[in-house]
Amino acid sequence: MPLDLYHQILLKLHETTGGNDKVVVNLVDLIKKEGYGGAVDDIYEFMSREGWIANAPGEGKVRITNWGIDEVRRSGDASPTGDTDALQQAAREARRAAEQAREFADLFEQYAASLAKPGGQEKARKLRLSALDKLREVQESVAAEDKRTTGRS
């Protein structure tokens, strides 16, 4: 499926939300309305992986993210350069690190809540280990992004 389709749906999402990352939209309905009902899963997965959308409460509901808004702006005045692929990869890695950091924060919140509950120490211990694993993933993602953008190892 051509990349143009993803940008077309992203642009429609941007238009529908007015570029406001607080507005919730049913992405499934939007994709079907545009005539791509058979590609809903593919479009959703790609846009999620790129960090352009975030899930919202409700079946098929999403919000456009700041990265999605920035991508709309970039695609409107895109100027090809030799570094585009490397920069796009670095941007994906940075978004991945940001998502992992959010997951780490969520695990740590759960850990803190478990500590306060009677008998929650075992669950807290498991959550702490999961949070530390997630933190390692964040560090690895940041290191990969840093290496790609600065050339440092």
C-alpha positions in Angstrom: 0.0 0.0 0.0 1.5 3.3 -1.0 2.6 5.7 1.7 0.4 8.4 0.1 -2.6 6.6 1.5 -1.4 6.9 5.0 -0.7 10.6 4.6 -4.1 11.1 2.9 -5.9 9.6 6.0 -3.6 11.5 8.3 -4.5 14.7 6.5 -8.2 13.9 6.7 -7.8 13.2 10.5 -6.0 16.5 10.9 -8.8 18.3 9.0 -11.5 16.6 11.1 -9.8 17.4 14.4 -8.8 20.9 13.3 -5.2 20.0 14.3 -6.3 19.7 17.9 -4.7 16.7 19.7 -7.6 16.6 22.3 -10.3 15.9 19.7 -11.4 12.2 19.6 -12.3 10.7 16.2 -13.6 7.3 15.2 -10.7 6.3 12.8 -12.5 3.2 11.5 -15.4 5.4 10.3 -13.1 8.0 8.9 -11.2 5.4 6.9 -14.4 3.7 5.6 -15.8 7.1 4.7 -12.7 7.7 2.5 -13.3 4.4 0.8 -10.6 2.3 2.3 -12.6 0.0 4.6 -10.6 -3.0 3.6 -7.4 -1.5 4.8 -8.5 -0.3 8.3 -6.1 -2.6 10.2 -3.1 -1.8 8.0 -3.7 2.0 8.2 -4.3 1.9 11.9 -1.1 -0.2 12.6 1.0 2.0 10.4 -0.2 5.3 11.9 0.2 3.9 15.4 3.7 2.7 14.7 4.6 6.1 13.3 3.2 7.7 16.4 0.7 9.8 14.5 -2.3 8.6 16.5 -3.0 7.6 20.1 -5.9 5.4 21.3 -8.8 7.1 23.0 -11.6 5.5 25.0 -14.1 3.7 22.8 -14.0 1.2 19.9 -11.9 2.6 17.0 -11.5 6.0 18.7 -8.2 7.9 18.4 -6.6 11.3 18.8 -4.1 12.8 16.4 -0.8 13.2 18.2 1.7 16.1 18.1 3.8 13.9 15.8 0.9 13.4 13.5 0.3 17.2 13.4 4.0 17.7 12.7 3.9 15.1 9.9 1.0 16.9 8.3 3.1 20.1 8.4 6.2 18.3 7.1 4.4 16.6 4.3 3.0 19.9 3.1 6.4 21.4 2.6 8.5 18.3 2.3 11.9 19.0 0.7 13.9 15.8 -0.1 17.4 15.7 1.3 20.0 12.9 1.4 19.5 12.5 5.2 15.7 12.0 5.1 15.7 8.3 5.6 18.1 8.4 8.5 16.2 11.3 10.1 12.9 9.5 9.7 14.4 6.4 11.2 15.7 8.4 14.1 12.3 10.0 14.5 10.7 6.6 14.7 13.2 5.5 17.3 12.6 8.6 19.3 8.9 8.0 19.2 9.4 4.4 20.2 11.5 5.6 23.2 8.8 8.1 24.2 6.2 5.3 24.1 8.4 3.0 26.1 9.0 5.8 28.6 5.2 6.3 29.0 4.8 2.5 29.6 7.6 2.7 32.2 5.8 5.5 34.0 2.6 3.6 34.0 4.3 0.5 35.4 6.0 2.6 38.1 2.6 4.1 39.0 1.2 0.6 39.4 4.2 -0.3 41.5 3.6 2.6 43.8 -0.1 1.8 44.2 0.7 -1.8 45.0 3.1 -0.9 47.7 0.4 0.9 49.5 -2.0 -2.0 49.4 -2.1 -4.6 52.2 -0.5 -7.8 50.8 0.5 -6.1 47.6 4.3 -6.5 48.1 4.6 -9.5 45.8 2.7 -7.8 43.0 4.8 -4.6 43.7 8.0 -6.7 43.3 6.9 -8.0 39.9 5.8 -4.6 38.8 9.2 -3.2 39.9 11.0 -5.8 37.8 8.8 -5.1 34.8 9.4 -1.4 35.2 13.2 -1.9 35.3 13.0 -4.0 32.2 11.0 -1.3 30.4 13.6 1.3 31.6 16.3 -0.7 29.9 14.3 -0.7 26.7 14.0 3.0 26.9 17.7 3.4 27.4 18.4 1.1 24.4 16.0 3.0 22.2 17.5 6.4 23.2 21.0 5.0 22.6 20.0 3.8 19.1 18.4 7.1 18.2 21.5 9.0 19.6 23.8 6.8 17.5 21.7 7.3 14.4 21.6 11.1 14.7 25.1 11.8 16.1 27.1 8.9 14.9 28.2 8.2 18.5 28.2 4.7 19.9 
